[in-house]
Amino acid sequence: MDDELESYRSKIIGHDDVYVAGHVLVYPSYNGFFEKPGLFLDQMFVRKCYRGMKFGKLLFSTVAMQAEKMGMGMVDWLVADWNEETINFYEKMGAHYIPEYRLCKLYGDQLQAFGKKSDYEPRIYQK
Ligand SMILES: CC(C)(COP(=O)(O)OP(=O)(O)OC[C@H]1O[C@@H](n2cnc3c(N)ncnc32)[C@H](O)[C@@H]1OP(=O)(O)O)[C@@H](O)C(=O)NCCC(=O)NCCS
């Protein structure tokens, strides 16, 4: 049950029957170790009332698939060390967590696997 449904209604003309369940930002970056451009992931968040409904996986997979399509070597992002639940989620998605740097990285086979998946194409969900 979304008690704040109206606050999260889309302002995009022609899409006002769409509601925001979560968000993620990405920025282009460059990884010196792999000597390849990458994506930096930021502000990954699914609103509480939508958790456990695969929206997190959808957001994460969309970023990873896009990185793969663009030939990026890595997706990386920061996560607070107290945020164990979220770290567990990222590890389940195939990420490597490096506690010293509070950094998560998705690369290699784990990143490439997202390029092969077809069940998480970006789409607009309607409530
Ligand atoms: C982490 C988060 C994105 C997960 O989103 P979600 O929509 O609830 O997750 P999904 O429903 O897509 O779950 C996908 C898979 O991950 C698993 N999963 C979800 N949360 C998990 C957790 N805390 N620990 C382990 N696995 C988890 C699910 O069981 C599911 O597994 P399956 O595909 O085998 O069924 C969400 O809980 C969230 O936004 N948390 C706050 C994030 C935050 O603190 N952001 C700050 C920036 S780092």
PDBQT file of the ligand as one rigid body, heavy atoms in Angstrom, charges set to zero:
ROOT
HETATM    1  C1  LIG A 201      18.602  -2.838  -1.351  1.00  0.00    +0.000 C 
HETATM    2  C2  LIG A 201      17.309  -2.515  -2.108  1.00  0.00    +0.000 C 
HETATM    3  C3  LIG A 201      17.659  -1.640  -3.325  1.00  0.00    +0.000 C 
HETATM    4  C4  LIG A 201      16.686  -3.834  -2.584  1.00  0.00    +0.000 C 
HETATM    5  O1  LIG A 201      15.558  -3.529  -3.388  1.00  0.00    +0.000 OA
HETATM    6  P1  LIG A 201      14.316  -4.529  -3.481  1.00  0.00    +0.000 P 
HETATM    7  O2  LIG A 201      13.436  -4.010  -4.556  1.00  0.00    +0.000 OA
HETATM    8  O3  LIG A 201      13.705  -4.724  -2.150  1.00  0.00    +0.000 OA
HETATM    9  O4  LIG A 201      15.033  -5.892  -3.907  1.00  0.00    +0.000 OA
HETATM   10  P2  LIG A 201      14.455  -6.957  -4.942  1.00  0.00    +0.000 P 
HETATM   11  O5  LIG A 201      13.040  -7.247  -4.584  1.00  0.00    +0.000 OA
HETATM   12  O6  LIG A 201      14.724  -6.498  -6.324  1.00  0.00    +0.000 OA
HETATM   13  O7  LIG A 201      15.351  -8.211  -4.613  1.00  0.00    +0.000 OA
HETATM   14  C5  LIG A 201      16.149  -8.837  -5.611  1.00  0.00    +0.000 C 
HETATM   15  C6  LIG A 201      16.835 -10.022  -5.003  1.00  0.00    +0.000 C 
HETATM   16  O8  LIG A 201      17.683  -9.572  -3.939  1.00  0.00    +0.000 OA
HETATM   17  C7  LIG A 201      17.312 -10.206  -2.719  1.00  0.00    +0.000 C 
HETATM   18  N1  LIG A 201      17.436  -9.212  -1.645  1.00  0.00    +0.000 N 
HETATM   19  C8  LIG A 201      16.741  -8.080  -1.481  1.00  0.00    +0.000 A 
HETATM   20  N2  LIG A 201      17.147  -7.447  -0.368  1.00  0.00    +0.000 NA
HETATM   21  C9  LIG A 201      18.129  -8.218   0.162  1.00  0.00    +0.000 A 
HETATM   22  C10 LIG A 201      18.944  -8.128   1.326  1.00  0.00    +0.000 A 
HETATM   23  N3  LIG A 201      18.834  -7.104   2.163  1.00  0.00    +0.000 N 
HETATM   24  N4  LIG A 201      19.841  -9.106   1.559  1.00  0.00    +0.000 NA
HETATM   25  C11 LIG A 201      19.983 -10.158   0.731  1.00  0.00    +0.000 A 
HETATM   26  N5  LIG A 201      19.227 -10.322  -0.397  1.00  0.00    +0.000 NA
HETATM   27  C12 LIG A 201      18.314  -9.350  -0.657  1.00  0.00    +0.000 A 
HETATM   28  C13 LIG A 201      15.880 -10.651  -2.912  1.00  0.00    +0.000 C 
HETATM   29  O9  LIG A 201      15.580 -11.759  -2.068  1.00  0.00    +0.000 OA
HETATM   30  C14 LIG A 201      15.860 -11.027  -4.379  1.00  0.00    +0.000 C 
HETATM   31  O10 LIG A 201      16.421 -12.319  -4.560  1.00  0.00    +0.000 OA
HETATM   32  P3  LIG A 201      15.901 -13.298  -5.749  1.00  0.00    +0.000 P 
HETATM   33  O11 LIG A 201      16.104 -12.557  -7.050  1.00  0.00    +0.000 OA
HETATM   34  O12 LIG A 201      16.763 -14.500  -5.603  1.00  0.00    +0.000 OA
HETATM   35  O13 LIG A 201      14.449 -13.516  -5.447  1.00  0.00    +0.000 OA
HETATM   36  C15 LIG A 201      16.271  -1.797  -1.193  1.00  0.00    +0.000 C 
HETATM   37  O14 LIG A 201      16.072  -2.559  -0.029  1.00  0.00    +0.000 OA
HETATM   38  C16 LIG A 201      16.699  -0.393  -0.793  1.00  0.00    +0.000 C 
HETATM   39  O15 LIG A 201      16.439   0.574  -1.514  1.00  0.00    +0.000 OA
HETATM   40  N6  LIG A 201      17.333  -0.297   0.361  1.00  0.00    +0.000 N 
HETATM   41  C17 LIG A 201      17.896   0.969   0.787  1.00  0.00    +0.000 C 
HETATM   42  C18 LIG A 201      19.098   1.260  -0.106  1.00  0.00    +0.000 C 
HETATM   43  C19 LIG A 201      20.067   2.211   0.459  1.00  0.00    +0.000 C 
HETATM   44  O16 LIG A 201      20.340   2.247   1.649  1.00  0.00    +0.000 OA
HETATM   45  N7  LIG A 201      20.644   3.018  -0.453  1.00  0.00    +0.000 N 
HETATM   46  C20 LIG A 201      21.696   3.910  -0.095  1.00  0.00    +0.000 C 
HETATM   47  C21 LIG A 201      22.712   3.935  -1.189  1.00  0.00    +0.000 C 
HETATM   48  S1  LIG A 201      23.899   2.578  -1.144  1.00  0.00    +0.000 SA
ENDROOT
TORSDOF 0
